[in-house]
Amino acid sequence: MVFKRLLGSLGVGGPTVDTVLDPGAARPGGTLSGRVRLAGGTSGHDVEHVVLELVARVERGNGEHGDGEGVVVFGRHTVGGTFRLAAGEETSLPFTVTLPWETPATELYGRPLGIVLGVRTELAVAGARDRGDLDPLTVAPLPAQEAVLEALGALGFGFRSADLQYGRIGGTGQRLPFHQEIELTPPPRYAHQVDEIELTFLAVPGALEVVLEADKRGGPFADGRGGHDALSRFTVPHEGPAGPHDWSALVDGWIQELVEHRASYGSHAVYGHESGVGAAVLAGAAGIAGGMVAAEVVDEVGDFFEGDSDDGEG
């Protein structure tokens, strides 16, 4: 999908930019490729840089209470340095960038999950900086993530909703300042114990951390803070547990452990279980560039998709 707009900060007759992503969904930890096409205006300009920003629409606070949404930048990649763009000149800058492993999935088997990600192009010309419109970014889940979701479906869990929540989950190796929550309704087998299961995937190069939270609003273990009373995490290599395995049996075991530990571990306590991979893998990967990512996104929280309707587009 192509977005084209006149760079308003450069005035009438300024350069134009098209950002074109290669077709197909990307995957967490994989590459995103495409090209940025520039066309010179009525006069020449000195381009200082062309930068791509990865952005996400994120819930701030408890979305149920209407705290609103904001935009978070979770990656910046320079695709072009200093060069002269002559009047009327056309040029194309190919790019290939690597997505963070924790990039949330926006679809499952082609069906949207309600997650909004985008690629925003920033062009700096002779001291003026302009951020163009958003090019929607489609991300498919990793095979292990698909296997977990398929197993939950086979066990009778239903999809309720999915969103991105600003903040970190304690006791995990989370790197990004937000995380995806997939809300699932339980089958009759668990309906008397939990009202809802919240699922979060936190991937790193060597493993997938699966975080499950049991929600029983108003139940006997409710803590007065919304009823979120147990959080468990389970870790598996991307190829799954070593040796023959049944994903449904594995995931069902996770759910049983989560339910059993609701009372034992109390409100927001973390119960961890490693399946075939050490926690050191997660801890080591979490430290890579963590400070840089956090510094980039803090100032973006609270901003909305500015410019989406500035030029009359919906």
N, C-alpha and C positions, 0 to 999 in steps of 0.2 A: 504494500500500500504506500502511495506516494503523497507526501504533504509538501505543498509549495506555497510560499508566501513572500511578499515583498518585505525586506528587512526594514521595518518601520523606523527604527532609530537612525537609519542612514538616509532617510528621506526619499522622495520620489526620484526615480532614476538610479537608485542604488542596486546592488547585486541581489540576485535571488538564489535560493538554495532548495534543493530537493534531497531528501534522505530516503533511500530505497533499501529495504531489508530483503535479503535473499528469501525465497519462499520456503515454507515449512517451519514447523515449531522447533525452537531450541530446547536444550535440556540443561538442568542445573549442572554446573561444572564444565559444560560444553562451550562451543564457540558460537558467536553471533557474527554473521558476515553480511556485507552489503556495500553500498557506495554512497558517498555524498557528492551530489552534482551541483556545481556552482556556475552561475552565468553572470558575467560582468554587466554593469549598468551603463549609463550614458557617459561615464568617465571611469578612469582607472582607480583602483584602490589597493592599498597595501594590507594584505591579510596577515594578521598577527597569529591567529591560531583557529583551528576548527576542532571542537571538542564534542564528543558524544556523552550524554549523561543517561544513566539508567535510573528511572524514577518509578516510584510505587505510590499508589493511593492507600493511605494507612489510617486506621481508626485511632483516634486519640482518646485515651481514657476508656471508660465503659461505654461502648457504642449503644447499649440498650438505654442509656440515660441521656442520649443525644449530645454527647460531648463533641461530635463532629469528626470530620476527616481532614487530613492534611497530606502534603506531598513530601516524600522523603527521597533524597538522592542517595542511591546505594552503590554508585560506581561512576567514575569519570575517566574517559579515555581520549587522549589527543590523537587525532587522525590526520592532522595537517599542521605544519609549522609555518614559518614566515615565508610568504611569497607574494609576488605582484600579480593582481588580477586585472588585466587590461579591459578597457571598455569593450563590451560585447563579447569578450572571450568566454568560452565554455571549457570547463575542466571537470574531471571526475576523480574523486579520492576513494579508492577501495579501502575497506577496513575489515579486520577480523579481531574481535575482542572475546575474552574469556569471561563467561558469567560466573558469579560466585556460586559455590556449591549450595548455599542456602537459598538461592533464588526460588521463590515459590512457584508452584505449578499454576497455570491459569486455565488449564483444560484437562480433561480425562477422556481419552478416545475421541477427541474432537468436540466434546461437549464442554462449553464454558463453565467455570466454577464460580464466576462472579468476582474474580481477582483482577484488578486493573494495574498493569505494568506498561511502561512506555519507554521509548528512546527519544530524547530531546537533543536537538543540535544547537550548539552555541557557536556563533561566528563573531570573532573580534576583528574589526577593521578600523585601523587608524584611530585607536582610542575609544571607538564605539563598540559596544557589545550587545548582541541581540540573541535571544533564545527563541528558536522557532517553535512551531507546534509539535505535538507529540505524535510519534509513530507507534501505534500499539504493538506491544511485544507479546508474542505467544510462546508459552513455555509448557512443554509436556513433562510429566513426572518421570523420574528414573525408574528402570525396571523393578527395583526392589520396592519402590513406593507404590507402583502399580500392583505388585504382588500383595502387599499389605492391604491395599484398598479392595482388591478382589476378594481376599480372604474375609475381610469384614462384611462385604456384600454377601458372600456365601454363608456367613454365620447369621445373616438376617438383619444386620445393621442397615439403616437407611440414611441417605444423605439429607441433611437439613439445610446447611449453609456453609459458606467459607468466607473468611475475611482475613485482613492483615492487622495485627495488633502491635502498636508501638510499645516497646519495653522488652526486657529480657526475662527468660525463664531461669530462676535460680537453680543451681546444681547441675546445669548443663554446659556444653561447650559452645553455646550460641555465640556467633560473631556479629551478625547484622543487628541493628538496633530495633528491628521488628521481627515478628514471626507470624507464620501462617497458622490459623486455627480452622480446622475442618470439624464442623459439628455434626454428630451422628446420633440418630435415634436408636435406642436399643431394641433387640428382639424381645418377645414375651419372656424368654428365659431370664433376662436381666432387668426387665422393666420394673419389677418391685424393688430393685436395689439401687438403680440409677435412672435418672430422667434423661441424661444426655452424656455422651462421651465426646470429649474434645481431643482431637488428634493433631499433633505437630510433628513435622519431619525436619530434622537438622542433619544435613549431610556434610561430610568432609571427604577428602580424596579416598580414604581407605574404608569408610564405613558409613552406615546410616543409623542415626540415633532417632528412635521413635518415642515421643513423649505422649502419654495418655493421661487425661484428667477425667475423673468421675465427678459428675455434677448431680447432686440430689437436693434440690431446693426445698427447704422446709423439712428435710428429713431429720432423723434422730441424731445425725452427726453434723448437721449444719452449724456453721460457726458465726452466723450473723453478717457475713461479708459476701452474700450472694450464693452461699451453699457450695462453693468449690472446696472440696474437702479431701481430695487425695490426688496426688500426681506421681506417676511412675514412669520410668524411662527404661528402654530396652535397646540394646545396640547389636547390630548384625553387620557383617561385611556386605558389600554391594551384591555379591553373588549369592548371598543367603548363608545360612548356617552350614558348617562343614558336614559332609556326609549326606545321605538320603534324608529328605525332610518333607513334611507336608505343611505348606504355609498356613492352611486353615487351622491345623492343630497347634502350630506355633503361636499364631495370633490369638486363638482361643485361650491358650495358656496365659498369655499376657493379660487378657481381660479378666480371667479368674484371679490372677495375682493382684491386679489393680483393685478389684472389688474386695478381696480378702484383706487388703492392707488399708482400706478406707478408715476403719476404726483404729487400727494399730498405729498408724503413722500420723494421724491427725491432720489438721488444716494445712494445706499447701506444703506438706512434707514431701520429700523426694525419695522414692524407692527405686534404686537402680539395679539393673541386671545386664551383664555383658554376655552376648552370645557369640563366642568365637573371635572376639577382638578386644584388645585392652583399652581401658579408658585413656591411657597415655596417647593413643592415636588421636582422640578427640581433643585432648588438652593441648597437644602440640600444634595441631592445625589451627586451633582457635586463636593462638597468639599471633599468627601471621597477619601483619598489616591491620590488626584490630584497632589500634589507636588512630590510624589514618582514616579508616572508614567512619569511626565514631565522630571524628572532628568534622568530616565533610557533611554529615547529615543533620547535625544538631540545629544549625541555623535554618534548615529547610522546614522543620516541623512547624505546622501552623499555616504554611502557605498552601494555597489551593492551586488548581490547574490554571494559573494566570495565563491569559492569552488565548485560551480556548475559544472565547467568544469575542475577543477584542476586534477581530476583523470581520465579524458577522457570521462566522462559521459556528455550527452547533457543537 
